[in-house]
């Protein structure tokens, strides 16, 4: 009896399951049939426009939800964004529904225009959490031209391609590649990355950037950390110089750089100036510099650290070389000007120590010289071992130097300026055991004559 009851119950359960499968199959079939109708597409898009409260406009949509959807124009407009996409093509990936997800097999647009409001100057704000209620996927996204306008500036991406996967916990971008023109810089970029959908927005990404104009550069970068405190490691190759950088950032703070380590090697100042199109590049000496820098934000808006520079090919200026062998200094900056403190410069003959201040247009140095051999500065001058105060000012191509240097049996005081190959000695006074000479004059470097002189 019990066995018969069990068999009857099993048959009823099997029948119920079969009925459920048939119901699901029927509903699936009806849904599949309905999704193949163009009026189903129109019904869906009309409700999407209503739900957007007038912010969304869709014009000339054709196709079906089951196959390809074609939209001539889609526009979105609110207080923070204006977007217009033209010639859209997409296909829903219905297989994603079997894993309770939504997806597109592909999404393409011929053109997308984005207009952003002008920057009000305030620091950006950490975004709110942006999870999706269900997993989502875009197998392939492609945009012919993406134009981004903010105030009078326009950035442009061409042939943009990527794949996307996201959901309640994170968002991922894979295989992003694009040509770009941004702020006058053009090139090609690639990116793969992932960001958490909620605070602290754990982030990791890898990117490469190759610029072609106005200058050629090759950048490889890795990003780790969180959205508020990311860390970047990058390798940069430009103008024949390879540099490595490690930086800690605070993109939502007023000052966005919190720590930096950098090193670069085999820097030729003359080649660098020529590559940058510096007007006075012909007067810049050849060098072989290695640079190491390390700093951190000590106070809000104040960045400080140490810098070391080594020149492995020092020489006199009349041979178009730099007499400096080594430079070491502490530095501080507010990112608009730079102060070098405890500055120590080793020359081919002698030592300079003191302070320096640099801004984008001007540099000034207040130094103390010890054991300076003038022949290491200029090969036709006499051997010396001078000591004393020395000040220098550099502004564009013009350089001014003043000093009162002396050694046993000899002293030299001067006030001189140099612009290109012209050296103006506004005043000089030299004293030795045999007498004294003073005066002024003009000398054209790399020539043998003195243009004018008064002694």
C-alpha positions in Angstrom: 0.0 0.0 0.0 2.7 2.4 1.0 4.6 1.5 -2.1 1.6 2.1 -4.4 1.0 5.5 -2.7 4.6 6.5 -3.3 4.4 5.5 -7.0 1.2 7.4 -7.4 2.8 10.5 -5.7 5.8 10.2 -8.0 3.6 10.1 -11.1 1.8 13.2 -9.9 5.1 15.0 -9.2 6.4 14.1 -12.6 3.2 15.2 -14.3 3.4 18.6 -12.4 7.0 19.1 -13.4 6.2 18.3 -17.0 3.3 20.7 -16.9 5.6 23.4 -15.5 8.2 22.8 -18.2 5.5 23.0 -20.9 4.2 26.3 -19.3 7.7 27.7 -19.3 8.3 26.6 -22.8 5.0 28.1 -23.9 5.8 31.4 -22.2 9.3 31.4 -23.7 7.9 30.7 -27.1 5.3 33.4 -26.8 8.0 35.8 -25.5 10.3 34.9 -28.4 7.5 35.4 -30.9 6.5 38.7 -29.3 10.2 39.9 -29.2 10.4 39.3 -32.9 7.7 41.9 -33.7 8.7 45.5 -34.4 5.6 46.8 -32.5 7.1 45.1 -29.4 10.3 47.2 -29.9 8.2 50.4 -30.3 6.2 49.6 -27.2 9.4 49.0 -25.1 11.1 52.2 -26.3 8.0 54.3 -25.7 7.8 53.2 -22.1 11.6 53.9 -21.7 11.0 57.5 -22.8 8.1 57.9 -20.4 10.1 56.5 -17.5 12.9 59.0 -18.2 10.6 61.9 -17.6 11.3 63.8 -20.9 15.1 63.5 -20.6 15.3 60.6 -23.2 14.4 61.0 -26.9 14.5 58.1 -29.4 14.0 58.8 -33.1 13.4 56.3 -36.0 13.9 52.9 -34.3 13.5 49.8 -36.4 14.1 46.0 -36.1 13.1 43.8 -33.2 14.2 42.9 -29.7 14.9 39.4 -30.8 17.2 40.4 -33.7 19.0 43.7 -34.4 17.7 47.0 -33.1 18.5 50.1 -35.3 18.1 53.6 -33.9 18.8 56.7 -36.1 19.1 59.0 -33.1 19.1 58.7 -29.3 19.4 61.8 -27.1 19.6 62.3 -23.3 19.6 65.7 -21.6 19.6 66.7 -18.0 21.3 69.4 -15.8 24.7 67.6 -15.8 24.9 65.9 -19.2 23.8 66.3 -22.8 24.3 63.3 -25.0 23.4 62.5 -28.6 24.1 59.2 -30.4 23.5 58.6 -34.1 23.2 55.4 -36.1 23.0 53.0 -33.2 23.0 49.2 -33.7 22.5 46.7 -30.9 21.6 43.1 -30.4 20.3 41.6 -27.1 22.1 38.5 -25.8 19.1 36.5 -24.7 21.3 33.7 -23.4 22.3 35.9 -20.5 18.7 35.6 -19.1 19.4 32.0 -18.2 21.9 33.2 -15.6 19.6 36.0 -14.4 21.6 38.6 -16.2 21.2 41.1 -19.0 23.5 41.5 -21.9 24.2 42.8 -25.4 26.0 40.8 -28.0 27.1 44.1 -29.5 26.5 47.8 -29.4 27.7 50.2 -32.0 27.3 53.9 -32.8 28.6 55.9 -35.7 28.8 59.2 -33.7 28.3 60.2 -30.1 28.4 63.9 -28.9 28.7 64.6 -25.2 28.4 68.1 -23.7 29.5 68.6 -20.1 28.9 71.8 -17.9 31.8 74.2 -17.4 34.2 73.4 -14.6 33.3 75.5 -11.6 36.8 75.2 -10.2 35.8 73.1 -7.1 37.5 69.8 -6.4 35.6 66.8 -7.8 33.5 64.8 -5.4 33.7 61.1 -4.6 30.8 59.4 -6.5 28.0 57.6 -4.8 27.9 53.9 -5.1 26.9 52.7 -8.6 26.0 49.0 -8.4 23.8 47.3 -11.0 20.8 45.3 -9.7 21.7 42.4 -12.0 24.9 41.2 -13.7 25.3 42.9 -17.1 27.6 42.3 -20.1 28.4 44.0 -23.4 30.3 41.6 -25.7 31.5 44.3 -28.1 31.0 48.0 -28.0 32.3 50.2 -30.9 32.0 54.0 -31.5 33.2 55.6 -34.7 33.6 59.1 -33.2 33.1 60.2 -29.6 33.3 64.0 -29.1 33.4 65.4 -25.6 32.8 69.2 -25.2 33.4 71.2 -22.0 33.2 75.0 -22.3 35.4 75.9 -25.3 37.5 72.7 -25.2 36.8 69.6 -27.3 38.3 66.1 -26.9 37.8 63.4 -29.5 38.1 59.6 -29.5 38.0 57.7 -32.8 37.4 54.0 -33.4 36.7 53.4 -29.8 36.3 49.6 -28.9 35.8 47.8 -25.6 33.9 45.0 -23.8 32.1 45.5 -20.5 31.0 43.3 -17.6 29.5 44.6 -14.4 27.0 43.9 -11.7 26.2 44.5 -8.0 29.9 44.4 -6.9 32.2 45.8 -9.7 32.5 47.1 -13.2 35.1 45.8 -15.7 36.4 47.2 -19.0 38.4 44.8 -21.2 40.3 45.5 -24.4 39.5 49.2 -24.7 41.4 50.7 -27.6 41.0 54.1 -29.2 42.7 56.9 -31.2 42.4 60.2 -29.5 42.9 64.0 -29.9 42.8 65.7 -26.5 44.1 69.2 -25.7 46.1 69.2 -28.9 47.8 65.9 -28.1 47.0 63.0 -30.5 47.8 59.3 -30.2 46.5 55.8 -29.4 45.5 54.4 -26.0 44.6 51.0 -24.6 43.1 50.1 -21.2 42.0 47.1 -19.1 40.6 47.7 -15.7 38.1 47.0 -12.9 36.6 49.2 -10.2 34.4 48.3 -7.2 30.8 49.4 -7.4 30.8 50.9 -3.9 33.1 52.5 -1.4 36.1 52.3 -1.1 35.9 51.6 -4.9 38.9 49.2 -5.0 40.6 49.8 -8.4 43.1 48.1 -10.6 44.0 48.9 -14.2 46.7 48.6 -16.8 47.0 51.2 -19.6 49.3 52.1 -22.5 49.5 55.4 -24.3 51.4 56.3 -27.5 51.4 59.9 -28.6 52.3 61.1 -32.1 51.8 64.8 -32.0 53.0 67.3 -31.0 55.7 65.0 -29.5 56.2 61.2 -29.6 56.0 59.4 -26.3 55.3 55.9 -25.2 53.8 55.4 -21.7 53.0 52.1 -19.9 51.1 52.5 -16.5 49.6 50.3 -13.8 47.1 51.6 -11.3 46.3 50.0 -7.9 44.5 51.1 -4.7 41.2 52.8 -4.3 39.4 55.6 -6.2 40.3 58.1 -3.5 43.9 57.0 -3.0 45.2 55.4 -6.2 48.8 54.4 -6.7 50.4 54.6 -10.2 53.6 52.9 -11.5 54.6 54.1 -15.0 57.4 53.9 -17.5 57.7 56.8 -19.9 59.9 57.0 -23.0 60.1 60.3 -24.8 62.8 62.5 -26.5 65.2 59.6 -26.2 64.8 59.5 -22.4 63.3 56.6 -20.4 61.8 57.4 -17.0 60.2 55.4 -14.2 57.6 56.9 -12.0 55.7 55.9 -8.8 53.0 58.2 -7.6 50.4 58.3 -4.9 47.4 60.5 -5.8 44.4 62.1 -4.1 42.2 63.0 -7.1 39.4 64.4 -4.9 41.6 66.6 -2.7 42.7 70.2 -3.6 46.3 69.0 -4.1 46.2 65.8 -6.0 49.8 64.5 -5.7 50.7 63.1 -2.3 53.9 61.1 -3.0 56.3 60.7 -5.9 59.4 58.7 -6.8 61.0 59.2 -10.2 64.2 58.4 -12.0 65.5 59.0 -15.5 68.8 58.3 -17.2 71.0 59.5 -20.1 69.3 62.8 -20.5 71.0 65.1 -23.1 69.8 68.6 -22.4 70.7 69.9 -25.9 68.8 67.1 -27.6 65.9 67.6 -25.2 65.7 71.4 -25.9 65.9 70.8 -29.6 63.1 68.2 -29.5 60.9 70.6 -27.5 61.6 73.4 -30.0 63.3 75.7 -27.4 64.2 78.9 -29.3 67.7 79.1 -27.6 68.3 75.3 -28.0 71.7 76.0 -29.7 73.1 77.5 -26.5 72.0 74.5 -24.4 74.9 72.2 -23.5 75.2 68.5 -24.2 74.8 66.3 -21.1 74.5 62.7 -19.9 72.3 63.2 -16.9 70.8 60.7 -14.5 68.1 62.1 -12.2 66.5 60.6 -9.0 63.7 62.4 -7.2 61.7 61.4 -4.2 59.1 63.6 -2.4 55.8 63.6 -0.5 53.1 66.1 0.6 54.2 67.4 4.0 51.5 69.9 4.6 48.4 70.8 2.5 49.6 72.3 -0.7 53.3 71.8 0.2 55.3 69.1 -1.5 58.9 68.4 -0.3 61.7 65.8 -0.8 65.2 65.3 -2.3 66.7 65.3 -5.7 70.0 63.9 -7.0 71.5 64.6 -10.5 74.7 63.0 -11.9 76.3 64.2 -15.1 78.7 61.5 -16.5 80.0 63.8 -19.3 81.0 67.1 -17.7 83.1 69.7 -19.5 83.6 73.4 -20.1 80.9 75.6 -21.6 83.0 76.6 -24.6 82.9 73.0 -25.7 79.1 73.0 -25.4 79.2 70.9 -22.2 78.0 71.3 -18.7 80.7 71.7 -16.0 78.5 70.1 -13.3 79.4 66.6 -12.1 76.8 66.2 -9.4 73.9 68.0 -7.8 72.1 67.1 -4.6 69.5 69.1 -2.8 66.4 69.1 -0.7 63.4 70.7 -2.4 59.9 72.1 -1.7 57.2 73.2 -4.0 53.6 74.3 -4.2 53.6 73.1 -7.8 53.8 76.7 -9.1 57.4 77.3 -7.9 60.3 75.3 -6.7 62.8 76.0 -3.9 66.1 74.1 -3.6 67.6 74.1 -0.1 70.9 72.7 1.1 71.9 72.8 -2.6 75.3 71.1 -3.2 76.8 71.2 -6.7 80.1 69.5 -7.5 81.9 70.9 -10.6 84.8 69.5 -12.5 86.9 71.7 -10.3 85.3 73.1 -7.1 82.1 73.2 -5.2 79.0 75.4 -5.0 76.5 75.3 -2.2 73.5 77.4 -1.2 69.8 77.9 -2.3 67.9 78.3 -5.5 64.4 79.3 -6.5 62.7 78.4 -9.8 59.3 79.3 -11.3 58.1 78.8 -14.9 59.7 82.0 -16.1 62.7 82.7 -13.9 65.4 81.0 -11.8 67.7 82.6 -9.2 70.6 81.0 -7.3 72.4 82.3 -4.1 75.6 80.3 -3.8 78.9 80.0 -2.0 81.8 78.9 -4.1 84.8 76.9 -2.9 87.9 75.8 -4.8 86.5 76.9 -8.2 88.8 76.2 -11.1 87.9 78.6 -13.9 89.5 76.3 -16.5 86.9 73.6 -15.9 84.2 76.2 -16.7 85.9 77.7 -19.7 88.9 75.9 -21.3 90.9 79.1 -22.2 90.8 80.5 -18.7 93.6 80.1 -16.1 93.8 77.5 -13.4 92.3 78.9 -10.2 91.0 77.8 -6.8 88.5 80.6 -6.1 86.1 81.0 -3.2 83.4 83.5 -2.3 79.7 84.5 -2.9 78.1 84.0 -6.2 74.6 84.8 -7.5 72.9 83.9 -10.7 69.6 84.7 -12.4 68.2 83.0 -15.5 65.2 84.4 -17.4 64.5 82.9 -20.8 67.7 82.9 -22.8 69.3 85.6 -20.6 71.6 84.7 -17.8 73.1 87.1 -15.2 75.9 86.3 -12.8 77.5 88.3 -10.1 80.4 87.3 -7.8 83.3 88.2 -5.6 85.7 85.4 -5.7 89.3 85.2 -4.4 92.2 83.0 -3.7 95.7 83.6 -2.3 97.3 86.4 -4.3 94.3 87.0 -6.6 90.7 88.3 -6.4 87.9 88.7 -9.0 84.7 90.7 -8.8 82.2 90.8 -11.8 78.7 91.6 -12.9 78.0 89.9 -16.2 75.1 88.8 -18.4 74.9 86.3 -21.3 72.3 86.0 -24.1 73.2 83.5 -26.8 76.8 84.0 -27.8 77.0 87.5 -26.4 78.6 88.1 -23.0 78.3 91.5 -21.5 80.8 92.3 -18.7 79.0 95.3 -17.1 81.8 95.6 -14.6 84.8 93.5 -13.6 87.8 94.0 -11.3 90.7 91.7 -11.0 93.5 92.1 -8.4 96.8 90.2 -8.3 100.2 90.8 -6.6 101.3 92.6 -9.7 98.5 95.2 -9.9 94.8 95.7 -10.6 92.6 95.8 -13.7 88.9 96.9 -14.0 86.5 97.8 -16.7 83.6 96.6 -18.8 83.2 95.0 -22.2 81.4 92.7 -24.6 82.6 89.4 -25.7 81.2 87.1 -28.4 81.7 83.6 -27.3 83.3 81.1 -29.8 85.0 84.1 -31.5 88.4 85.5 -30.8 87.6 89.1 -30.9 86.2 91.4 -28.2 83.5 93.7 -29.6 84.1 96.6 -27.2 85.9 97.1 -24.0 86.8 99.8 -21.5 89.6 99.1 -19.0 
